[in-house]
């Protein structure tokens, strides 16, 4: 039995103008940016899939350009989550998962379903949404994570609901949104969103040390004792879990360097 899951860290996307001078080699063609970025970090969170539908050929091209052990996480289309009645999202969910994401094969990581700050927790409706999420598409296993941005979700009922559906909750380190560190699925997904552009590694070295230590705990099946929980009374089963950590939003100019510095710590 493996004693630890795989820890991967990356950033959001690979196309960002400031990276052309802060991250990419001079005069690197845009068409080669994914090839380069995917050899500096082991995972990337794709944000473009939140706004529009991509074709199967695009996903196949991404898979071909990246190393064998590379993993993409995909932010699911907004039409599925930005609605008053989540239980009516079936058509949007189906359209997204059947859009060609299975072309990524083993390189398909978690699908991130992100909700607006105005969406409040309704156990019945949210449960109906979770029931719509398929566990396979074209034979490819699907893993799901949800990012909620309203304090009404910080209740034991929410964590219990996710556990029943084996869906991970995103731990969001953010200035405004709730931080929920409950382990509710077979993997852990963290989005670190308080970096700074003037810090060479996005997060300060001591903060990276702390996050690397937390990631190792998660990967081993345990959980950090210094992060807030929606249900402090419940504990997840102790088993190895893959861990995905993304440096997002604040400090984006240095986000790739944050991910690389984080991975250096993990490998030590």
Order of alpha helices (4+ residues) and beta strands (2+ residues): beta-alpha-alpha-beta-alpha-beta-alpha-alpha-beta-alpha-beta-beta-beta-alpha-beta-beta-alpha-beta-alpha
